[in-house]
Amino acid sequence: MEVEYSPGIQLLPDLKSKMRRFSAQLAEVIGKRYAPSVKAEWQLLTDSQGRDRYKLTIRDEEYDAFAEFTPHDLGVPLHMALSLSRLWGDLLQVRSNEQIRKIEAYSDPLLAN
């Protein structure tokens, strides 16, 4: 799995190290078959109250999903493990919904006859 880090994260080696571990964990969740086709991007954001937030976006060839985390979240391994699994599930759900939509669009005209 290819992983990119925003410039703000690049400047913080300890944070980048944590994110590398979470990225490796996410690659395990995704599995060896699909991980090579998934790209991940970590971004450092600041909310309206000046607090740091971390956005993780994952993409395959056509779809994407994202999750945001607080500094506290990154310090709770169980929370992160569940969140990474949920994020992969979100991407699979988007993909599944789109495939169903395409099938329905194709089959509706056939059923009308």
N, C-alpha and C positions, 0 to 999 in steps of 0.2 A: 504494500500500500504506500503510495506516494503521500508525503505529508509536507505541508508548507506552514511556515510560522511568520506572522506579521513582524515588521521591523521592531515594534515595541517589545515583542517577546524575545527577539534575537538579542536584545540588549540586557536581558535578565537571565543569566545562565541557569540559576536554580529553578526558575519557573519553566524554562524550556526543557530542562531535565525531567521535571514532573510530567510535562505534556508529552514528552517522548515516551515515558512509561505508559501513560494513558493511551497513546496512539498504538503502542504495541499490544496493549490489552484489547483495544478495539479491533485490531487486525485479527487477534485470536477469536473474538466473537464472530467476526465476519467469516472467517475460515479461509483456508489456503486456496480454495477454488475461486472465490470471489474477490479476495483482498487485492489481487493485482489490478483489477478493473475499477477499484475505488480510490478516490483521492480525498484527502482530508486537509482542512485548512483551519488553523488556530488564529484567532484575532484577539487582540487586546482592545477592549472598549472601555469607555467611561460613561456611566449613567448620568442622568440629569442632576444627581446630587454629588457628582464628583467621585463616585466609588468605582473601582475597577470591576470589570466583568470580562469573562472570557467566552468567546463564541467559537464553537466547533461546528464546522459545516462539512458534511460528507456528500460526495457526488459519485454517481456512476456515469455511464455513457449519456443518459438522458435526464436523470432525476437528481434531486438533492433534498437534504433534510438538515436541520441544525438544532443545536441546543446551546443555551447560555448557562454559565456557571459563575459562582462567586468565589472569591479566594477561600472562603470557608468550605465550600463544596469540594474543592481540590484536596482538602485535608481530611476528607472522610472517604476512605477507600470503598466501603460498601455502597455508599451513595453513588460514587463515580462508576462502579461496576454496573449497578442497575441502570444508571443514566446512559451509559455507553450501549448497553443492550437495548434499551428503549429507543435510542437514536437509530440504531441499525433497523429495528422493527419499524420505525417511522418511515425510513427510506423504502423498505420492502412494501409497506402499506401503500405509499404513493405509487410505486411501480405497479402493484397489483390493481389498484383502482384505475389506473390509466389503461392497463391491459383489458380490464373488464369493459371500460368505456369503448375501446376500439372494437372489441368483439360485438358489443351491443350495436354500435354504429354500422357494423358490417351486416349483422344478422337482421336488423329491423326491416330493411328493404326486402329481404328474402322472405320474411314472415308475412309481409303485407300482401304478397301475391297469392 
